[in-house]
């Protein structure tokens, strides 16, 4: 099960049942899915998986959780340090009497959940199935996102108190005393992680800035590893073994190379050689020419320097076949970057549309319908668009008419 790191760092506060629903949906996503599907969830199976009694009350609770996810807005940090505002689910159809729900992720979450290649966190669903606190899910994912830094051993993450409040969407009037914040949120969550998950919480340091606690440092390790002794109240800087000497190590980690091996390769072959051969191996994998384990193929490529010059045609004369490979690889990367940028831009504009008054939204939707009727000679399609508007399926409508939607937004001065 994978989640993009930007989604993990997003600002939201869900109930424990909402977290369980999302977890179930994430399990249903296949690694090579290009689009979200309609996922069917069994409330009985969901309750059983999390050790809950199946009764009328639990069906009502999960139905309320589903309704809340459709309307719940989360903010995701983007590359330019802005926030993308988007809903978790685009729809949820509860089948009364059957205990089943048909649900769909918001399409704007595509870049954070589908076909993830870089900057994501992966963990087994069973590791969090025993959680009873919604905050346990958050702390667990935050710790998992930096687990690789420990190289299979201990690792840690430091939060400011303000950062935790922001990420968990906890208002200034809630748990104003840090002692309450610690007792009600931090300690129960970390206790559950230590009890139920595949991580062991070694220690928690509450670091004071002046008289008040300003930072929290959580040290953990995989439970399969031998526990190490931690000195009380450590104040040392980040251990050398947890530091990333080069960005190329981070890239190697994302394709499955261990920290130890990545550092060894960097010392032996250097940054440039690894970078060229990693790019070459990824290109060959996309072409379907890597029939063995990818890390093993990459090791052979680096040893033999198969990708020499693959990333730099300006410094080395390449044969025509190698040049064609490089150009194809670059074009594919550019196209992928453009697709991701387009998805983010459409999400931003739709969020802007949702922020407008109902009256202005109606004006924009009228304009979209008029533009479709004048530009498209397809009566059935036009009827489908009008029907979706009547049924309130605005997101679906605007996705099918994105060109006309952009024009209408531009004409009303909402976008350039």
Secondary structure, 3 states (H helix, E strand, C coil): CEEEHHHHCCECCCCHHHHHHHHHHHHHCCCCCCCCCCEEEEHHHHHHHCCCCCCHHHHHHHHHHHHHHHHCEEEEECCCCCEEEEECEEEEEEECCCCEEEEEECHHHHHHHCCCCCCEEECCHHHHCCCCCHHHHHHHHHHHCCHHHHCCCCEEEEEEHHHHHHHCCCCCCCCCCHHHHHHHHHHHHHHHHHHHCCEEEEEEEEEEECCEEEEEEEEEEECCCCCCCCCCCCCCCCCHHHCCCCHHHHHHHHCCCCHHHHHHHHHHHCHHHHHHHHHHHHHHHHCCCCCCCHHHHHHHHHHHCCCCCCCCCCCCCCCHHHHHHHHHHHHHHHHHHHHHHHHHHHHHHHHHHHCCCHHHHHHHHHHHHHHHHHHCCCHHHHHHHHHHHHCCCHHHHHHHCHHHHHHHHHHCCCCC
